[in-house]
């Protein structure tokens, strides 16, 4: 039985809570034994707005130990800690858990800057424990299918691709931490990083990146340079006015097909046949991500789908984009 401690019961914390309770109902050998959050009212059903999940469900937490003090939380008997805290707290709480001999699943991005992320990777290596960063698109069925198509060469090579995600400003975050660049990194680090991670997962590390960002990094437009000439672009905007809602999408042009993901539906347009819609079982990337990590622990296996060093590289690419934006969009090489 894998004993889990969850720290952070905000928007993503609720998504993770739902998942652990579902896994328990399904008979998976995992048990959520403790939750920590500084706001005690969240244990009594207090919720907030969210652009990623329905938080209306109120769970009975009477059989789960709840804490507002992290020191008491870390005294619980646990096998792993799930960290769903604001970005600027990721490194401190992750390293604390690893040093205590616990496996860690931490929400994306790995950290606020690459130096802190590197310290997390080093701590995991020293502890000999699994550390995985929750880059959920690697477990999102439509993005997984795209990965399979690219790796298999079924439709040839990628010639061009555009990735987009955006929505209204996240006015619902705790004490508006997501609107504070020194705590979230803005949309560049918090939102756009999803597509950066997907691009480097699909195509490897780019030679260089070029980006233009708004003053507070809530709008980002980036291009990625690859030696094979593929034209790759990603755009993010977390400041849209009006009730636009949240959107994530992509269009990928391969030699013999176009794949388009819009409004939650992936359509494949082969060059030599009719278009068709990709169907999948329906489980979300969040559920599949958490179950994957738990299965690795259950089987004593290392994480391979979202390794911490890959998440660190993603952050390093984002930091190169920030540097490029400060230089008027000039291409910046990605270091080793």
N, C-alpha and C positions, 0 to 999 in steps of 0.2 A: 504494500500500500504506500503510495507516494503522498506524503503529508505536505500540504501547500500553505504558505502564508502569503496573503495579498496585501500590498501596501499602496494605498491610494484608492479612494472610492469615488473618484470623479466620473467623467464621461466614459473614458476607456476602462476604468476600474470596474464600472458596472457591467460593461461588455464582458470582461474577464470573469466577473462573479457569475454572470448568467451561464457562461461556458462551463465553469467548474461544477456548478450545480447540475447542469445537464449531463456532464460526463458521469457524475455520481449516479444519477437516475438511470443511466444506460448501463451501469455495472462496471464501468472502467475503474481500475484500481487506483483511484485518486481521491483524496479527502482534503477539502478546504478546512483547515483547523483554526486559522486566525486571520483577522483583518485589522489593519491599522489605518487610521485617518485622523487628522487633527480636529475635524469637525464631527463631534459626537452625534449630532442630529442626523447625519447620514446613515447611522446604524438604525435609526427609527423611521426611515423611509423618506427623508429629505432628498429631493432630486434637483437637477438643474437641466437647462436646455442642452441639446447636443445635436451636432450635425452628422453623427455616425451611428446613432442607435436610438431605439425607443426605450426610454428610462422609466416608463410608467409602472412597470412591474415592481411590486414591493415584496421582498423575500423575508421569510422568517429566519433571523440570524441567531435564534436562541441557543442553537447547538454549536455555534461558532464563537470562539473567544474574540472579543473586540477590544481594541486598544486605541488610545489617543497618544500614548507615549511610546515612541519607537524603541526605547531601551527595554521596556517590558515586553514589547512585541518580539524582539530578538531573543528573548529568553524562552520562547516557545520551542517545543520539540518539532522541528520541521526538516524536510529533505530539500525543499526548494523555496525560493522567494520570487514572487511575481511583482515586479515594480512598475506601477502605473502612475508615477508621480510626474510633476512638471520637469521639463528637460534639464533645467539647471541643477536638479537634485539627483540625476541619474548616476553620476559617477560616485558620489559619496555613499549612497545607499547600496549600490551594486558592490563596491569594493568592501564595504562592511560585511555584507552577506557572504561574499566569496571567502574573505579572511576567516569567517566563522565556519567554513567548510560546507556551505550551502550552494546548490546549483541556482542559477539565476536566469529568469526570463525577464527582460527589461523592454519596455516600450521604446519605439523609435522616437527620435534618432538615438544613436548610441550615447551621445553627450552633446554638450553645447559647443565644444571645440575639439579638435583632433588630439591635442595633448591629453585632455581628460579621457577621451576615448581610448587612446593608447594605454593609459594607466589601467583602464578596465580590462583590456585584453591581456596585459601583463599579469594582472592580479588573477585572472582566470587560469592562465598557464601555470602560475606559481601554486595555486590551490589544487590544480588537477581536477577542476569542476567544469561542468558545462555552462557556458554563457551564450545565450541567444538573444538577439535584438529583434523585436517584433516588426520586421518589415513584412507586413501582412500580404502585400501584393505577390510575394513569392508563393503564397498559398491560396491566392484568389483563383478560382477555376479558369476564368477567361484568360488571365495573364499566364497561368500555368500552361494552358493550351498554346498560347503564343510562344512560350519558351520551347515547348515540344516541337512546334513547327520550325522554329529557327534552328534548333539543334539538329533535327533530323534532315534538314535540307529538302523537305517534302515539296516545297514550292520555290526552291532555289534560295538565293541569298537576299538579304535585306538591302534594298536600294535607297529607301527613304522611310522615315517614320516621324510622326508627330504625336506627342503625349500632352494631355491637358488635364488639369484639375483646378477647381476654383469654387468660390462661393462667397457668402457674406462674411463680414468681419466676425470673428469668434467672440462676441461680447459676453458669452455665457461662461467663459473660463474662470476658475477660482481667482478672485481678486484681479481679474483681467491679466493674468500672467502671460497669456498668449499674445497680448498686444504690446508687451514689453520686450523689445528686441534683446535686451541684456539677459532675459530669462528664457526666451523661446527661440531667438534667432530670426524671428519673423517668418513669413511664409517660405522664405528661402530654405530655412533649416527644418521647419516643422511640416510643411506641406509639399513643396517642390521636391524634397528629398525622396519621396516615394518614387517618383518617376526617374530620378537620377539613379536610384538603386536598381530599378527595373532595366534601365538602359545598360548599365554596366553588367547586370546579370545576363542580359541577352547577348551583348556584343563585346564584353570585356572592357578593360580600362581604356578610355579614350586617350589619344595622344595629347589633346589640348581641348580647352573649353573656352567659349566666348559667351558673355552674359551681360545683359542690361537689367538693372534693378531699380525700383522706386526708392525714394529716400529712406523709407522705413522697411524696406525689403518685403513689402506685402504684395508686390507685383514683380514677376521674374520671367525673363525670356532668355533661353539659353540654347546654344548650338554646340554640338559635340563633334570633334574632328577624328575620323578614323582613316587608317592607311588605305583601306579599300575604296574610299570615296563615298561611302554611304552618307546621306544627308539626314542628320538626326537633330530634331528640335523638341524642346519641352517648354511649356508655358504654364505658369501658375498665377492665380490672382485670388487673394483672400480679402478683397476690399470691394466686392461688387455691390453697387447700390440696388435697392429694390428687392423684392422677395424672389430672388432667383433660385434659391435652394443650392444644394451642392451637386457638382458634376465631376465625374472622372471619365476620361475617354482616351482612345488612341486610334490612329490610322497607320497601318504598316503596309508599305508597298514592297512586295517581294517580286522575284523574277516572273512568277506565273500565277500570282494571286494577290489580292488585297484583303487584309483583315481589318474590320472596323468594329470598334466597341463603343456603343452609344446607348444611353438610357438603360444601362444594365444588361444589354444584349449584344452578343458577339455574332457578327455576320461574316461569313467567309465568301469571297467573290473569286472563284477560280477563273483562270483565263480560258479554260476549255470546257466549261460547263455552267449550269445554273447556280445561283447563290444559295447558300444554306445557312441555317442558324445553329450555332453550337449549343448543345444541351448538356447539362450536368446535374448531379444529384441535388444541388441546392444549398449545401452547407456553405456558410460564409468563410472567408479567409481567416477571420478571427478564431472561429471554432477549430478549423483545420490546423492553424498555426499552434494553438495551445495543445491540441491532442498530439500533434507531431512531437513537440518538445517532451511531453509526458511519456510518450512511447520510447523516445531515446533514453530517458532515465530508466524506464522499466526494463529495457533490454540492455542497459549498460553500454549504450552506443554514443559515439560523438555526434554532435550536430554537423550536418553537411549542407543542408538547404539554405540556411542563413547563418553562416559562420560569423563570429564577431569581427574577424579581420576583414571580411567583405563589407560589413557595416561601417567599419572605420574607413575603408577606401571610399565608400559612398560619401562620407562626411568630408573627406579630403578633397573630393571632386567639387563638392558644394563650396568649400572654402576657396578653391581656385576660381569658381564662378564669382564669388564676392570680390576677389582680387581683380578679376577681369572687369567687373562693373566699375570699380574704382579707377580703372585705366581706360574708361570710355569704350569698353567692349572689346578690347584687344584679346587675342587668343593667349591663354596662359597654359603652359605645359603642366601635366600632372606628375608630381614627383614620385620617386620610387618608394 
